[in-house]
Amino acid sequence: MATHPLSRRVADVLALQPDTRAIEYDGAWCTWGQVAGLAHRIEELGVSGRQVGMLLRNTPAHIAAFLGVLLGGGTVVVVNPNRGDERIREDVADLALPLVIGTPADLTRLVATPGSDTVGITGVDDPIRVTPAAARVPDQSRAGVAVRMLTSGTTGPPKRIDLTYRMLAHSVIGEDFASAPAPTELRRGVAIVNAPLVHIGGVFRVLQCVCEGRPFALLDRFELSRWADAVRRHRPRTVSLVPAALRTVLHSDLTREDLAGIRAVTSGTAPLSAEDADAFTEKFGIPVLTSYAATEFGGGVAGWSLPDYQKYWKSKRGSVGRATLGARLRVVDEDGNPLGADQPGLLEVKPGQLGPDADWLRTTDMARIDADGFVWILGRADQAIIRGGFKIMPDDVRTALEGHPAVHSAAVVGRPDPRLGETPVAMVEPRAPVTADELTEYLGNRLARYEIPTAIAIVDQMPRTPSGKPDLTAVRRHFAATHV
């Protein structure tokens, strides 16, 4: 029985028009009724108050199962099935979950713990396969928690964050989620979801579409030709692209006609330079609305609206926008003292998703906030590289590298140095042939000498987290292995 406003909203939408198309995947549509059917079968397993592990993949069946846990008042524990088999098996064993859901192949390969019931799912219409545990582990309820979500692991090992039903409802329905009426009819426009469900961006986009009653085309990942095909066919008014995907579109052969119908592109999860945003707008005639969010916040806390963009972008370009969804933002010094307008410091946030009595959350982002409330992210405080006493912000070096016409994306980390303490090193994914020497020469006119990387690795494909960000842990491992 759906008791929380988020669960009730999901149930109401699933029941609106069961025979109407809901999710397009791999060239075929499934209906809201098909999604509801599998969701209710999962709900009937008795998920209320239980932690349910999910080896989540971007398929309609996984979305239906995810919704089923929420309908039943359970807690989805996100498990990324693509983090390496040994690591996943250890993760599932350590979690000691009473119930784990996934494809039969993933369950066979990755779930070795004898204490978990397992539920194999394939298509939305296929029977579920329940395998009882040999010796059931005790339930450890996390009351009020809808999803235990993995952070992206950009700067270190991923960790799980508890996202409550309230937090998600606030993000996908609005501040008035408890009283907001459910839609009485389904939307006609089709959205595109290409963010992975193992990332907050994917969960947010799916729940937003469901709570609005909006059908959507689901991609298992961003791939240019399939994304462009979906855009041409469905002509969505807005699309969401992480910076790496946005740059791929920017430097592709796509034209304004290919993207006709799109009125705005939203972009978050990683820094996007004002130059790339403006280049995209110049090429396609579409404004890019950047935002600032984190898994810990349960969604966004700052962003650009279209009216703000039209009024302020020229004077505020490079900002990630203003506080949204009832969030409060401030900048403090290292001792926690609030700083004035335009003074750089550490960003602290009171997300609206956490309610009016929430404490200030200290981020690791350096920022400044102007008198109009616009926020600029200046870099990560915990990524600063100290080279012989000189401080280097990796984002400054990354931005300079990505300014080269042959560079698709770059990642910069610090590498230990016996003499200088640390030096910057960079990994580059090119879009055209380029050498490390050419890039070093290019940076010579754009950075201080101490900021220039001591090594640049040119790779065919940048290692990335599920959210599409460069995986800095993998980048560090690469340079640790090649350091002599």
C-alpha positions in Angstrom: 0.0 0.0 0.0 1.5 3.3 -1.1 1.7 5.6 1.9 4.2 8.3 1.1 3.3 11.1 -1.3 6.0 9.9 -3.7 4.7 6.3 -3.7 1.1 7.5 -4.1 2.1 9.7 -7.0 3.8 6.8 -8.8 0.7 4.6 -8.1 -1.7 7.2 -9.4 0.3 7.8 -12.7 0.7 4.0 -13.4 -3.1 3.7 -13.1 -4.1 6.6 -15.4 -4.1 5.1 -18.8 -2.7 1.5 -18.6 -2.8 0.9 -22.4 -0.8 4.0 -23.3 2.8 3.9 -24.2 5.2 4.5 -21.4 8.8 3.6 -22.2 10.5 3.2 -25.6 13.5 0.9 -25.5 15.5 -0.8 -28.2 12.9 0.1 -30.9 9.8 -1.0 -29.0 7.3 0.5 -26.6 5.9 -0.9 -23.4 2.8 0.5 -21.8 2.1 2.0 -18.4 0.1 -1.1 -17.6 3.0 -3.4 -18.4 5.3 -1.3 -16.1 2.6 -1.4 -13.4 2.2 -5.2 -13.7 5.8 -5.9 -13.0 6.0 -3.2 -10.3 3.0 -4.7 -8.4 4.6 -8.2 -8.7 7.7 -6.9 -7.0 5.6 -5.0 -4.4 3.8 -8.2 -3.6 7.1 -9.9 -2.6 6.7 -8.1 0.7 9.3 -5.3 0.3 7.8 -2.9 2.9 10.5 -1.8 5.3 13.1 -4.0 3.7 16.4 -3.2 2.0 16.3 -4.5 -1.5 19.5 -4.7 -3.5 19.2 -3.9 -7.2 21.8 -4.7 -9.8 20.4 -1.8 -11.9 20.6 -1.6 -15.6 18.8 0.8 -18.0 15.9 -1.4 -19.0 12.1 -1.0 -18.6 12.0 -4.1 -16.4 14.5 -2.6 -14.0 12.6 0.6 -13.9 9.4 -1.3 -13.1 11.1 -3.3 -10.4 12.6 -0.1 -8.9 9.1 1.5 -8.9 7.7 -1.6 -7.3 10.0 -1.3 -4.3 8.9 2.3 -3.9 5.2 1.4 -4.1 5.8 -1.1 -1.3 7.6 1.3 0.9 11.0 -0.5 0.7 14.5 0.8 0.3 16.3 0.3 -3.0 20.0 -0.3 -2.4 21.8 0.5 -5.7 24.4 -1.9 -6.8 26.3 -1.0 -10.0 26.8 -4.3 -12.0 29.6 -2.8 -14.0 32.2 -2.0 -11.3 34.1 -5.3 -11.6 32.9 -8.7 -10.6 35.1 -9.3 -7.6 34.4 -5.9 -6.2 30.6 -6.3 -6.7 30.5 -9.7 -5.0 32.3 -8.3 -2.0 29.9 -5.3 -1.9 26.8 -7.5 -2.0 28.2 -9.8 0.6 29.1 -6.9 2.9 25.6 -5.4 2.5 24.0 -8.6 3.7 20.7 -7.8 2.0 17.6 -10.0 2.5 16.6 -9.6 -1.1 18.5 -8.9 -4.3 17.0 -8.2 -7.8 18.8 -8.4 -11.1 18.9 -10.2 -14.4 19.4 -13.9 -14.0 22.9 -13.6 -15.6 23.9 -10.9 -13.1 22.6 -12.8 -10.2 24.4 -16.0 -11.1 27.7 -14.1 -11.7 27.6 -11.6 -8.9 25.5 -12.8 -5.9 27.3 -15.4 -3.9 25.9 -14.7 -0.5 23.6 -17.5 0.8 21.6 -15.2 3.0 19.7 -13.3 0.2 16.6 -14.2 -1.6 17.1 -13.4 -5.3 14.6 -12.3 -7.9 15.5 -12.7 -11.5 13.9 -10.2 -14.0 14.1 -10.0 -17.7 11.3 -8.3 -19.7 8.3 -6.5 -18.2 6.0 -9.3 -19.2 8.2 -12.2 -18.3 7.7 -14.1 -15.0 10.0 -13.3 -12.2 12.2 -16.0 -10.8 12.4 -16.1 -7.0 15.2 -18.2 -5.4 14.9 -18.5 -1.6 18.0 -18.0 0.5 19.6 -21.0 2.1 19.9 -19.1 5.5 18.1 -15.8 5.6 19.9 -12.8 6.9 18.0 -10.5 9.3 16.3 -7.4 7.9 17.9 -4.1 8.8 15.2 -1.5 8.1 16.1 2.1 7.2 12.8 3.8 7.9 11.9 6.5 5.4 14.8 5.8 3.1 13.7 5.3 -0.5 17.1 4.8 -2.2 20.6 4.1 -0.9 22.5 5.6 -3.9 26.1 5.3 -4.8 28.0 8.5 -5.3 29.8 8.8 -8.5 33.2 8.0 -7.1 34.9 10.8 -9.0 37.6 11.5 -6.3 37.7 8.2 -4.5 35.8 5.0 -3.8 32.0 5.4 -4.1 30.0 5.5 -1.0 26.2 5.1 -0.4 24.0 8.0 0.5 20.6 7.6 2.0 18.0 9.4 0.0 14.7 9.6 1.8 11.2 9.5 0.3 10.9 13.2 1.3 14.1 14.2 -0.5 13.2 12.6 -3.8 9.6 13.8 -3.7 10.9 17.4 -3.1 13.2 17.1 -6.0 10.9 15.5 -8.6 7.5 16.8 -7.6 8.3 20.1 -5.9 8.4 21.9 -2.6 4.6 21.3 -2.3 4.9 17.6 -2.9 2.6 16.7 0.1 -0.3 18.6 -1.3 0.4 18.8 -5.1 -2.4 17.1 -7.1 -1.4 14.2 -9.3 -1.8 14.6 -13.0 -5.2 13.7 -14.4 -3.9 12.8 -17.8 -0.6 11.7 -19.4 1.8 14.1 -21.1 2.1 14.0 -24.9 5.7 14.9 -25.3 8.4 12.2 -25.1 11.5 12.8 -23.0 14.9 11.1 -23.5 16.6 9.4 -20.6 20.2 8.4 -21.2 21.7 8.8 -17.7 22.4 5.5 -15.9 20.0 4.4 -13.1 23.0 3.7 -10.9 23.5 7.5 -10.8 21.3 10.1 -9.1 20.8 11.7 -12.5 19.2 8.6 -13.9 17.0 8.1 -10.9 15.9 11.8 -10.9 15.1 11.8 -14.6 13.1 8.6 -14.5 11.1 9.6 -11.3 10.5 13.0 -12.8 9.0 11.5 -16.0 6.9 9.1 -14.0 5.6 11.7 -11.6 4.7 14.0 -14.5 3.1 11.2 -16.4 5.5 11.7 -19.3 6.5 8.9 -21.6 10.2 8.6 -22.4 12.8 7.0 -24.6 15.3 5.0 -22.5 18.8 4.5 -23.7 21.2 2.2 -21.9 23.9 4.8 -22.3 24.7 8.0 -24.2 25.7 7.1 -27.8 25.6 9.9 -30.3 23.8 8.2 -33.2 21.1 6.6 -31.1 20.6 9.8 -29.1 20.3 11.9 -32.2 17.8 9.4 -33.7 15.6 9.7 -30.6 15.9 13.5 -30.7 14.9 13.6 -34.4 11.9 11.3 -33.9 10.5 12.7 -30.6 11.6 16.3 -30.8 11.8 16.9 -27.0 11.6 20.5 -25.8 14.5 19.9 -23.3 17.3 17.4 -23.1 19.9 16.7 -20.4 23.5 16.2 -21.4 26.5 15.7 -19.1 29.5 17.9 -20.2 31.3 15.0 -22.0 28.1 14.2 -23.9 27.5 17.9 -24.7 31.0 18.2 -26.1 30.4 15.1 -28.2 27.3 16.7 -29.7 29.0 20.0 -30.1 31.9 18.6 -32.2 29.7 16.2 -34.2 28.3 16.7 -37.7 24.8 17.3 -36.2 23.0 20.4 -37.5 20.4 22.8 -36.1 17.8 20.8 -38.1 18.8 17.6 -36.3 18.1 19.3 -32.9 15.0 21.2 -34.0 12.4 21.4 -31.3 14.8 21.5 -28.4 14.4 24.8 -26.5 17.0 24.2 -23.8 19.8 21.8 -22.8 20.4 21.2 -19.1 23.8 20.1 -18.0 25.3 19.1 -14.7 27.3 16.5 -12.8 30.7 18.0 -13.9 32.1 21.4 -14.7 31.2 22.8 -18.1 33.2 25.8 -19.4 31.3 29.0 -20.5 33.2 28.7 -23.8 31.7 25.2 -24.5 28.3 26.4 -23.4 28.5 29.4 -25.7 29.9 27.4 -28.6 27.0 25.0 -28.3 24.5 27.9 -28.3 26.2 29.5 -31.3 26.2 26.2 -33.3 22.7 25.0 -32.5 20.8 28.1 -31.3 20.0 26.4 -28.0 20.8 27.9 -24.6 22.7 25.6 -22.2 21.3 25.8 -18.6 24.0 24.5 -16.2 23.2 23.3 -12.7 24.8 22.3 -9.5 23.8 19.1 -7.7 25.1 16.2 -5.6 23.9 12.8 -4.5 24.2 14.0 -0.9 21.6 16.7 -1.6 19.1 14.4 -3.2 19.2 16.5 -6.4 19.9 20.0 -7.5 20.4 23.0 -5.3 21.4 25.7 -7.9 20.7 26.1 -11.6 19.8 28.4 -14.5 16.2 29.0 -15.4 15.4 30.1 -19.0 14.3 33.6 -17.8 17.5 34.1 -15.8 19.5 32.9 -18.8 17.8 35.4 -21.1 18.3 38.2 -18.7 21.7 37.5 -17.1 23.8 35.1 -19.1 26.0 37.7 -20.8 26.9 39.3 -17.5 27.0 36.1 -15.4 28.4 33.6 -17.9 30.2 30.7 -16.3 27.9 30.7 -13.2 25.9 27.5 -12.3 22.9 29.7 -11.6 21.0 30.6 -8.4 19.6 28.5 -5.6 16.7 26.3 -6.5 14.1 24.1 -4.7 14.3 26.1 -1.5 18.1 25.6 -1.1 20.3 28.1 0.8 23.9 28.6 -0.2 26.8 30.5 1.4 30.6 30.7 1.1 32.7 30.4 4.2 36.4 30.6 5.1 38.4 27.7 6.5 37.1 28.4 10.0 33.5 28.4 8.9 33.0 32.2 9.0 30.6 33.4 6.3 32.1 35.5 3.6 30.7 38.4 1.6 29.6 38.7 -2.0 32.2 37.7 -4.6 34.7 36.5 -1.9 36.0 33.0 -2.8 35.8 30.2 -0.2 34.2 26.9 0.6 30.6 26.4 -0.4 28.1 25.3 2.2 24.6 24.2 1.4 21.2 23.8 3.2 19.3 21.7 0.6 15.6 22.3 0.5 15.2 18.6 0.1 16.4 18.1 3.8 13.8 20.4 5.3 13.9 23.8 7.1 15.8 22.5 10.1 18.7 21.0 8.1 22.3 21.8 9.1 24.7 23.5 6.8 26.5 20.9 4.7 30.2 21.7 3.9 31.1 20.8 0.4 34.6 20.4 -1.0 33.9 22.9 -3.7 35.5 26.4 -3.8 33.0 29.0 -4.9 31.9 32.6 -4.9 28.4 34.0 -4.8 27.6 37.5 -6.1 25.2 40.0 -4.8 22.4 38.6 -7.0 22.8 35.1 -5.7 24.6 33.6 -8.7 27.1 30.9 -7.9 30.5 30.2 -9.6 32.3 26.9 -8.8 36.0 27.7 -8.7 37.3 24.2 -8.3 37.6 21.4 -5.7 39.3 22.3 -2.5 40.3 18.6 -1.9 41.9 18.3 -5.3 44.3 21.2 -5.0 47.9 20.2 -6.0 50.7 21.8 -4.1 53.8 21.7 -6.3 56.9 23.0 -4.4 54.7 25.4 -2.5 52.6 26.6 -5.5 48.9 25.7 -5.4 47.5 24.4 -8.7 43.8 23.9 -9.3 43.3 20.9 -11.5 40.2 22.4 -13.1 42.3 25.3 -14.4 44.6 22.9 -16.1 41.8 20.8 -17.4 40.0 23.8 -18.8 43.1 24.9 -20.6 43.6 21.5 -22.1 40.0 21.2 -23.3 40.5 24.5 -25.0 42.7 22.8 -27.6 40.7 22.0 -30.7 42.0 18.4 -30.8 41.0 17.6 -27.2 37.6 16.1 -26.5 38.0 15.8 -22.7 40.8 15.9 -20.1 41.4 14.9 -16.5 44.1 16.3 -14.2 45.3 14.8 -10.9 48.3 15.2 -8.6 51.1 12.6 -8.7 53.6 12.3 -5.7 57.0 13.7 -6.4 60.0 13.2 -4.1 61.3 16.7 -4.6 58.2 18.9 -5.1 55.6 17.0 -3.1 53.2 16.7 -6.1 53.1 17.5 -9.7 50.1 17.7 -12.0 49.6 15.0 -14.6 46.9 14.8 -17.3 45.0 12.2 -19.2 43.5 13.3 -22.5 40.9 11.8 -24.8 41.4 13.4 -28.2 39.0 14.1 -31.0 41.8 14.5 -33.6 45.4 13.3 -33.7 47.6 15.2 -31.2 50.8 14.6 -29.3 51.7 15.2 -25.7 54.5 17.6 -26.9 52.0 19.6 -28.9 49.7 19.9 -25.9 52.6 20.9 -23.6 53.6 23.6 -26.1 50.0 24.8 -26.3 49.7 25.1 -22.5 53.0 27.1 -22.4 51.1 30.2 -23.5 48.1 29.6 -21.2 49.3 28.4 -17.9 52.1 29.3 -15.4 55.1 27.0 -15.8 54.4 25.3 -12.5 50.9 24.5 -13.7 51.9 22.6 -16.8 51.6 18.8 -16.4 54.8 16.8 -16.0 53.2 14.0 -18.0 50.3 13.8 -20.5 48.8 10.4 -21.4 46.8 10.3 -24.7 44.2 7.5 -24.5 41.5 6.3 -26.9 38.8 6.4 -24.2 38.8 8.3 -20.9 37.8 6.0 -17.9 34.5 7.3 -16.6 32.2 6.9 -13.7 28.5 5.9 -14.3 27.6 9.6 -14.4 29.9 10.3 -17.3 32.6 12.1 -15.3 36.3 11.2 -15.7 37.1 8.6 -13.1 39.9 10.3 -11.3 40.7 7.2 -9.2 41.4 5.2 -12.4 43.5 8.1 -13.8 45.6 8.1 -10.6 46.0 4.3 -11.0 47.2 4.8 -14.5 49.9 7.2 -13.6 50.9 5.2 -10.5 51.5 2.2 -12.7 53.5 4.1 -15.4 55.5 6.2 -12.9 59.2 5.5 -13.0 
